[in-house]
Amino acid sequence: MQHLYDYAAPKKATNLSLNSDLIKKSKELNINLSATLEKALREKLAQAESIQWLEENKNAIKAYNEFIEEQGSFGDEYRSF
C-alpha cells in the first residue's frame, strides 16, 4: 500500500495568513496549530486522492458491476441470504 506522503520528510517553516481571532482563541485553548493543520491536510489529501482514484477507475468499476449484474457473483448458488 502506498503512503499518502513521506512521513519522514523534514518539517518546513511556512508562512500562512489566518484569521487573527481564530489564532488567538486556538492559542487560549492550547491547540497546536501545526498538528491541527497537518491533520486537516492529511484528511484533505486522502479525500482528494480517493476522488481521483474513483475517477481514474470509473470505467473498470462500471464494467465489473455490469458483469456481476449479468453473470452473478462466484458462489451465488451457495449463498443462503
MMTF fields as JSON, N, C-alpha, C and O atoms, coordinates in Angstrom:
{
  "mmtfVersion": "1.0.0",
  "mmtfProducer": "UNKNOWN",
  "numBonds": 323,
  "numAtoms": 324,
  "numGroups": 81,
  "numChains": 1,
  "numModels": 1,
  "chainsPerModel": [1],
  "groupsPerChain": [81],
  "chainIdList": ["A"],
  "bondAtomList": [4, 2, 8, 6, 12, 10, 16, 14, 20, 18, 24, 22, 28, 26, 32, 30, 36, 34, 40, 38, 44, 42, 48, 46, 52, 50, 56, 54, 60, 58, 64, 62, 68, 66, 72, 70, 76, 74, 80, 78, 84, 82, 88, 86, 92, 90, 96, 94, 100, 98, 104, 102, 108, 106, 112, 110, 116, 114, 120, 118, 124, 122, 128, 126, 132, 130, 136, 134, 140, 138, 144, 142, 148, 146, 152, 150, 156, 154, 160, 158, 164, 162, 168, 166, 172, 170, 176, 174, 180, 178, 184, 182, 188, 186, 192, 190, 196, 194, 200, 198, 204, 202, 208, 206, 212, 210, 216, 214, 220, 218, 224, 222, 228, 226, 232, 230, 236, 234, 240, 238, 244, 242, 248, 246, 252, 250, 256, 254, 260, 258, 264, 262, 268, 266, 272, 270, 276, 274, 280, 278, 284, 282, 288, 286, 292, 290, 296, 294, 300, 298, 304, 302, 308, 306, 312, 310, 316, 314, 320, 318],
  "bondOrderList": [1, 1, 1, 1, 1, 1, 1, 1, 1, 1, 1, 1, 1, 1, 1, 1, 1, 1, 1, 1, 1, 1, 1, 1, 1, 1, 1, 1, 1, 1, 1, 1, 1, 1, 1, 1, 1, 1, 1, 1, 1, 1, 1, 1, 1, 1, 1, 1, 1, 1, 1, 1, 1, 1, 1, 1, 1, 1, 1, 1, 1, 1, 1, 1, 1, 1, 1, 1, 1, 1, 1, 1, 1, 1, 1, 1, 1, 1, 1, 1],
  "groupList": [{"groupName": "MET", "atomNameList": ["N", "CA", "C", "O"], "elementList": ["N", "C", "C", "O"], "formalChargeList": [0, 0, 0, 0], "bondAtomList": [1, 0, 2, 1, 3, 2], "bondOrderList": [1, 1, 2], "singleLetterCode": "M", "chemCompType": "L-PEPTIDE LINKING"}, {"groupName": "GLN", "atomNameList": ["N", "CA", "C", "O"], "elementList": ["N", "C", "C", "O"], "formalChargeList": [0, 0, 0, 0], "bondAtomList": [1, 0, 2, 1, 3, 2], "bondOrderList": [1, 1, 2], "singleLetterCode": "Q", "chemCompType": "L-PEPTIDE LINKING"}, {"groupName": "HIS", "atomNameList": ["N", "CA", "C", "O"], "elementList": ["N", "C", "C", "O"], "formalChargeList": [0, 0, 0, 0], "bondAtomList": [1, 0, 2, 1, 3, 2], "bondOrderList": [1, 1, 2], "singleLetterCode": "H", "chemCompType": "L-PEPTIDE LINKING"}, {"groupName": "LEU", "atomNameList": ["N", "CA", "C", "O"], "elementList": ["N", "C", "C", "O"], "formalChargeList": [0, 0, 0, 0], "bondAtomList": [1, 0, 2, 1, 3, 2], "bondOrderList": [1, 1, 2], "singleLetterCode": "L", "chemCompType": "L-PEPTIDE LINKING"}, {"groupName": "TYR", "atomNameList": ["N", "CA", "C", "O"], "elementList": ["N", "C", "C", "O"], "formalChargeList": [0, 0, 0, 0], "bondAtomList": [1, 0, 2, 1, 3, 2], "bondOrderList": [1, 1, 2], "singleLetterCode": "Y", "chemCompType": "L-PEPTIDE LINKING"}, {"groupName": "ASP", "atomNameList": ["N", "CA", "C", "O"], "elementList": ["N", "C", "C", "O"], "formalChargeList": [0, 0, 0, 0], "bondAtomList": [1, 0, 2, 1, 3, 2], "bondOrderList": [1, 1, 2], "singleLetterCode": "D", "chemCompType": "L-PEPTIDE LINKING"}, {"groupName": "ALA", "atomNameList": ["N", "CA", "C", "O"], "elementList": ["N", "C", "C", "O"], "formalChargeList": [0, 0, 0, 0], "bondAtomList": [1, 0, 2, 1, 3, 2], "bondOrderList": [1, 1, 2], "singleLetterCode": "A", "chemCompType": "L-PEPTIDE LINKING"}, {"groupName": "PRO", "atomNameList": ["N", "CA", "C", "O"], "elementList": ["N", "C", "C", "O"], "formalChargeList": [0, 0, 0, 0], "bondAtomList": [1, 0, 2, 1, 3, 2], "bondOrderList": [1, 1, 2], "singleLetterCode": "P", "chemCompType": "L-PEPTIDE LINKING"}, {"groupName": "LYS", "atomNameList": ["N", "CA", "C", "O"], "elementList": ["N", "C", "C", "O"], "formalChargeList": [0, 0, 0, 0], "bondAtomList": [1, 0, 2, 1, 3, 2], "bondOrderList": [1, 1, 2], "singleLetterCode": "K", "chemCompType": "L-PEPTIDE LINKING"}, {"groupName": "THR", "atomNameList": ["N", "CA", "C", "O"], "elementList": ["N", "C", "C", "O"], "formalChargeList": [0, 0, 0, 0], "bondAtomList": [1, 0, 2, 1, 3, 2], "bondOrderList": [1, 1, 2], "singleLetterCode": "T", "chemCompType": "L-PEPTIDE LINKING"}, {"groupName": "ASN", "atomNameList": ["N", "CA", "C", "O"], "elementList": ["N", "C", "C", "O"], "formalChargeList": [0, 0, 0, 0], "bondAtomList": [1, 0, 2, 1, 3, 2], "bondOrderList": [1, 1, 2], "singleLetterCode": "N", "chemCompType": "L-PEPTIDE LINKING"}, {"groupName": "SER", "atomNameList": ["N", "CA", "C", "O"], "elementList": ["N", "C", "C", "O"], "formalChargeList": [0, 0, 0, 0], "bondAtomList": [1, 0, 2, 1, 3, 2], "bondOrderList": [1, 1, 2], "singleLetterCode": "S", "chemCompType": "L-PEPTIDE LINKING"}, {"groupName": "ILE", "atomNameList": ["N", "CA", "C", "O"], "elementList": ["N", "C", "C", "O"], "formalChargeList": [0, 0, 0, 0], "bondAtomList": [1, 0, 2, 1, 3, 2], "bondOrderList": [1, 1, 2], "singleLetterCode": "I", "chemCompType": "L-PEPTIDE LINKING"}, {"groupName": "GLU", "atomNameList": ["N", "CA", "C", "O"], "elementList": ["N", "C", "C", "O"], "formalChargeList": [0, 0, 0, 0], "bondAtomList": [1, 0, 2, 1, 3, 2], "bondOrderList": [1, 1, 2], "singleLetterCode": "E", "chemCompType": "L-PEPTIDE LINKING"}, {"groupName": "ARG", "atomNameList": ["N", "CA", "C", "O"], "elementList": ["N", "C", "C", "O"], "formalChargeList": [0, 0, 0, 0], "bondAtomList": [1, 0, 2, 1, 3, 2], "bondOrderList": [1, 1, 2], "singleLetterCode": "R", "chemCompType": "L-PEPTIDE LINKING"}, {"groupName": "TRP", "atomNameList": ["N", "CA", "C", "O"], "elementList": ["N", "C", "C", "O"], "formalChargeList": [0, 0, 0, 0], "bondAtomList": [1, 0, 2, 1, 3, 2], "bondOrderList": [1, 1, 2], "singleLetterCode": "W", "chemCompType": "L-PEPTIDE LINKING"}, {"groupName": "PHE", "atomNameList": ["N", "CA", "C", "O"], "elementList": ["N", "C", "C", "O"], "formalChargeList": [0, 0, 0, 0], "bondAtomList": [1, 0, 2, 1, 3, 2], "bondOrderList": [1, 1, 2], "singleLetterCode": "F", "chemCompType": "L-PEPTIDE LINKING"}, {"groupName": "GLY", "atomNameList": ["N", "CA", "C", "O"], "elementList": ["N", "C", "C", "O"], "formalChargeList": [0, 0, 0, 0], "bondAtomList": [1, 0, 2, 1, 3, 2], "bondOrderList": [1, 1, 2], "singleLetterCode": "G", "chemCompType": "PEPTIDE LINKING"}],
  "groupTypeList": [0, 1, 2, 3, 4, 5, 4, 6, 6, 7, 8, 8, 6, 9, 10, 3, 11, 3, 10, 11, 5, 3, 12, 8, 8, 11, 8, 13, 3, 10, 12, 10, 3, 11, 6, 9, 3, 13, 8, 6, 3, 14, 13, 8, 3, 6, 1, 6, 13, 11, 12, 1, 15, 3, 13, 13, 10, 8, 10, 6, 12, 8, 6, 4, 10, 13, 16, 12, 13, 13, 1, 17, 11, 16, 17, 5, 13, 4, 14, 11, 16],
  "groupIdList": [1, 2, 3, 4, 5, 6, 7, 8, 9, 10, 11, 12, 13, 14, 15, 16, 17, 18, 19, 20, 21, 22, 23, 24, 25, 26, 27, 28, 29, 30, 31, 32, 33, 34, 35, 36, 37, 38, 39, 40, 41, 42, 43, 44, 45, 46, 47, 48, 49, 50, 51, 52, 53, 54, 55, 56, 57, 58, 59, 60, 61, 62, 63, 64, 65, 66, 67, 68, 69, 70, 71, 72, 73, 74, 75, 76, 77, 78, 79, 80, 81],
  "secStructList": [7, 7, 7, 1, 1, 7, 6, 6, 1, 7, 7, 7, 7, 7, 7, 7, 7, 7, 7, 2, 2, 2, 2, 2, 2, 2, 2, 2, 6, 6, 7, 7, 2, 2, 2, 2, 2, 2, 2, 2, 2, 2, 2, 2, 2, 2, 2, 2, 2, 2, 2, 2, 2, 2, 2, 2, 6, 2, 2, 2, 2, 2, 2, 2, 2, 2, 2, 2, 2, 2, 2, 7, 7, 6, 6, 4, 4, 4, 7, 7, 7],
  "xCoordList": [0.838, 0.0, 0.879, 1.858, 0.516, 1.282, 0.839, -0.352, 1.816, 1.507, 1.052, 1.395, 0.277, -0.194, 0.951, 0.935, 1.955, 3.089, 4.244, 4.07, 5.405, 6.602, 6.557, 6.812, 6.23, 6.11, 7.438, 7.449, 8.541, 9.857, 10.425, 11.52, 9.71, 10.211, 10.391, 9.602, 11.414, 11.658, 10.553, 9.87, 10.404, 9.442, 9.975, 11.186, 9.067, 9.451, 8.614, 7.387, 9.28, 8.573, 7.77, 8.25, 6.547, 5.655, 4.96, 4.587, 4.794, 4.119, 2.667, 2.379, 1.75, 0.327, -0.38, 0.08, -1.483, -2.338, -3.633, -4.375, -3.894, -5.083, -5.833, -5.265, -7.101, -7.924, -7.312, -7.081, -7.052, -6.345, -7.138, -6.546, -8.461, -9.261, -9.237, -9.236, -9.219, -9.125, -7.81, -7.791, -6.724, -5.418, -5.434, -4.99, -5.94, -5.986, -6.771, -6.3, -7.95, -8.777, -8.166, -8.298, -7.51, -6.835, -5.693, -5.52, -4.919, -3.803, -4.309, -3.704, -5.427, -6.013, -6.388, -6.328, -6.772, -7.16, -6.013, -6.215, -4.802, -3.597, -3.73, -3.28, -4.351, -4.464, -3.188, -2.797, -2.556, -1.323, -1.69, -2.238, -1.377, -1.756, -1.09, -1.731, 0.185, 0.902, 0.299, 0.054, 0.061, -0.501, -1.916, -2.297, -2.685, -4.055, -4.082, -4.879, -3.22, -3.155, -2.661, -3.186, -1.653, -1.164, -2.275, -2.436, -3.04, -4.139, -5.176, -5.637, -5.544, -6.53, -6.022, -6.788, -4.745, -4.173, -4.124, -4.377, -3.799, -3.806, -5.202, -5.357, -6.216, -7.586, -8.003, -8.639, -7.649, -7.998, -7.27, -7.85, -5.993, -5.214, -5.808, -5.936, -6.174, -6.774, -8.083, -8.351, -8.89, -10.158, -9.916, -10.576, -8.984, -8.693, -8.156, -8.536, -7.286, -6.741, -7.811, -7.794, -8.743, -9.842, -10.731, -11.119, -11.05, -11.857, -11.132, -11.74, -9.843, -9.042, -9.014, -9.149, -8.838, -8.796, -10.125, -10.147, -11.228, -12.542, -12.743, -13.286, -12.307, -12.431, -11.589, -12.054, -10.359, -9.466, -9.965, -9.666, -10.718, -11.135, -12.629, -13.143, -13.331, -14.79, -15.212, -16.225, -14.46, -14.826, -14.687, -15.543, -13.63, -13.427, -14.487, -14.992, -14.824, -15.85, -17.198, -17.946, -17.499, -18.765, -18.812, -19.827, -17.723, -17.665, -17.819, -18.53, -17.172, -17.275, -18.715, -19.255, -19.332, -20.704, -21.669, -22.592, -21.462, -22.296, -22.105, -23.069, -20.857, -20.571, -21.27, -21.889, -21.172, -21.798, -23.32, -23.98, -23.865, -25.309, -25.777, -26.828, -24.996, -25.367, -25.051, -25.877, -23.865, -23.385, -23.572, -23.558, -23.746, -23.803, -22.404, -21.408, -22.349, -21.081, -20.72, -21.597, -19.432, -18.973, -19.577, -19.492, -20.168, -20.727, -22.142, -22.661, -22.79, -24.163, -25.097, -25.984, -24.882, -25.805, -25.683, -26.554, -24.608, -24.407, -24.797, -24.826, -25.092, -25.463, -26.848, -27.735, -27.025, -28.349, -29.019, -30.066, -28.441, -29.048, -29.416, -29.937],
  "yCoordList": [-1.187, 0.0, 1.244, 1.337, 2.165, 3.395, 4.41, 4.555, 5.107, 6.133, 7.408, 7.661, 8.2, 9.469, 10.435, 11.206, 10.38, 11.294, 10.697, 9.689, 11.293, 10.802, 11.264, 12.43, 10.334, 10.663, 11.116, 11.83, 10.711, 11.036, 12.336, 12.749, 12.973, 14.225, 15.27, 15.32, 16.098, 17.099, 18.16, 18.403, 18.771, 19.873, 21.093, 21.276, 21.915, 23.114, 24.28, 24.198, 25.356, 26.551, 27.118, 27.177, 27.534, 28.039, 29.295, 29.374, 30.25, 31.488, 31.384, 31.202, 31.5, 31.413, 32.674, 33.364, 32.962, 34.058, 33.453, 32.814, 33.661, 33.102, 34.203, 35.24, 33.963, 34.885, 35.068, 34.09, 36.305, 36.583, 36.123, 35.656, 36.246, 35.8, 34.281, 33.732, 33.622, 32.164, 31.716, 30.78, 32.378, 32.05, 32.318, 31.483, 33.471, 33.849, 32.821, 32.359, 32.471, 31.517, 30.119, 29.388, 29.758, 28.453, 28.406, 27.415, 29.478, 29.536, 29.519, 28.886, 30.217, 30.218, 28.809, 28.494, 27.973, 26.595, 25.613, 24.398, 26.146, 25.325, 24.334, 23.192, 24.788, 23.952, 24.126, 25.243, 23.016, 23.024, 23.268, 22.395, 24.47, 24.837, 23.956, 23.554, 23.658, 22.839, 21.443, 20.939, 20.822, 19.471, 19.464, 18.54, 20.486, 20.575, 20.75, 20.111, 21.609, 21.818, 20.57, 20.217, 19.896, 18.665, 17.625, 16.958, 17.484, 16.509, 16.877, 16.01, 18.147, 18.588, 18.366, 17.96, 18.628, 18.417, 16.938, 16.572, 16.083, 14.634, 14.175, 13.416, 14.64, 14.243, 14.751, 14.026, 15.985, 16.57, 15.841, 15.59, 15.501, 14.771, 13.392, 12.966, 12.689, 11.362, 11.45, 10.617, 12.451, 12.638, 12.932, 12.353, 13.817, 14.172, 12.971, 12.761, 12.187, 11.009, 9.948, 9.24, 9.832, 8.886, 9.27, 8.418, 10.548, 11.034, 10.821, 10.417, 11.093, 10.904, 9.43, 9.111, 8.521, 7.093, 6.628, 5.873, 7.074, 6.688, 7.183, 6.466, 8.398, 8.948, 8.142, 7.826, 7.809, 7.062, 5.64, 5.058, 5.08, 3.69, 3.514, 2.401, 4.595, 4.503, 3.548, 2.861, 3.494, 2.581, 1.123, 0.298, 0.81, -0.567, -0.948, -2.07, -0.025, -0.292, -0.518, -1.422, 0.313, 0.166, -1.182, -1.877, -1.548, -2.828, -3.995, -4.954, -3.929, -5.007, -5.128, -6.231, -4.002, -4.032, -4.584, -5.327, -4.229, -4.76, -6.272, -7.008, -6.724, -8.155, -8.917, -9.953, -8.406, -9.071, -9.074, -10.055, -7.992, -7.919, -8.951, -9.57, -9.125, -10.078, -11.521, -12.411, -11.757, -13.116, -13.6, -14.803, -12.67, -13.038, -13.123, -12.975, -13.362, -13.445, -14.899, -15.749, -15.175, -16.527, -16.996, -16.295, -18.144, -18.719, -18.275, -18.608, -17.531, -17.086, -18.264, -18.163, -19.373, -20.503, -21.139, -21.906, -20.823, -21.396, -20.446, -20.848, -19.209, -18.249, -18.534, -18.954, -18.294, -18.511, -17.188, -17.192, -16.079, -14.774, -14.032, -12.919],
  "zCoordList": [0.0, 0.0, 0.0, 0.74, -0.82, -0.95, 0.115, 0.391, 0.705, 1.685, 0.99, -0.164, 1.712, 1.162, 0.908, -0.052, 1.795, 1.699, 2.482, 3.166, 2.393, 3.087, 4.547, 4.848, 5.448, 6.868, 7.476, 8.479, 6.882, 7.427, 6.858, 7.242, 5.968, 5.385, 6.481, 7.425, 6.365, 7.409, 7.437, 6.441, 8.588, 8.739, 7.998, 7.871, 7.514, 6.787, 7.301, 7.352, 7.677, 8.13, 6.967, 5.835, 7.26, 6.228, 6.742, 7.913, 5.877, 6.231, 5.801, 4.618, 6.755, 6.468, 6.928, 7.838, 6.302, 6.742, 7.256, 6.51, 8.544, 9.172, 9.908, 10.251, 10.142, 10.912, 12.298, 13.009, 12.682, 13.936, 15.16, 16.133, 15.127, 16.265, 16.374, 17.475, 15.257, 15.25, 15.887, 16.686, 15.538, 16.129, 17.631, 18.419, 18.023, 19.442, 20.259, 21.299, 19.793, 20.543, 20.557, 21.539, 19.482, 19.445, 20.45, 21.159, 20.505, 21.459, 22.895, 23.76, 23.155, 24.503, 24.95, 26.138, 24.006, 24.312, 24.112, 24.136, 23.912, 23.73, 22.573, 22.662, 21.497, 20.301, 19.485, 19.149, 19.177, 18.393, 16.933, 16.26, 16.457, 15.095, 14.043, 13.072, 14.231, 13.247, 13.151, 12.055, 14.302, 14.31, 13.742, 13.024, 14.061, 13.566, 12.055, 11.369, 11.536, 10.094, 9.375, 8.319, 9.938, 9.314, 9.24, 8.218, 10.317, 10.324, 9.266, 8.523, 9.195, 8.205, 6.781, 5.908, 6.543, 5.212, 4.849, 3.701, 5.824, 5.567, 5.155, 4.198, 5.884, 5.568, 4.19, 3.425, 3.877, 2.579, 1.449, 0.393, 1.674, 0.682, 0.439, -0.709, 1.51, 1.371, 0.591, -0.274, 0.895, 0.19, -1.291, -2.154, -1.584, -2.977, -3.746, -4.898, -3.135, -3.817, -4.029, -5.036, -3.086, -3.233, -4.407, -5.207, -4.507, -5.62, -6.94, -7.931, -6.951, -8.167, -8.572, -9.754, -7.591, -7.883, -8.466, -9.438, -7.882, -8.39, -9.825, -10.666, -10.093, -11.444, -12.436, -13.531, -12.057, -12.937, -13.19, -14.232, -12.252, -12.351, -12.59, -12.482, -12.914, -13.052, -14.16, -14.025, -15.246, -16.337, -15.914, -16.234, -15.21, -14.746, -13.717, -13.734, -12.826, -11.815, -12.485, -12.111, -13.481, -14.212, -14.929, -14.882, -15.587, -16.3, -15.341, -15.644, -14.202, -13.21, -12.71, -12.631, -12.375, -11.873, -12.928, -12.594, -14.18, -15.257, -15.407, -15.615, -15.299, -15.393, -14.27, -14.512, -13.046, -11.9, -12.052, -11.707, -12.561, -12.755, -13.784, -13.62, -14.831, -15.882, -15.505, -15.709, -14.959, -14.725, -13.292, -13.031, -12.374, -10.971, -10.393, -11.102, -9.111, -8.402, -8.143, -7.989, -8.098, -7.807, -6.488, -5.48, -6.492, -5.279, -4.968, -3.902, -5.866, -5.618, -5.311, -4.464, -6.01, -5.816, -4.433, -4.024, -3.714, -2.393, -1.259, -0.096, -1.589, -0.545, -0.028, -0.771, 1.282, 1.882, 2.255, 2.903, 1.862, 2.164, 0.91, 0.982]
}
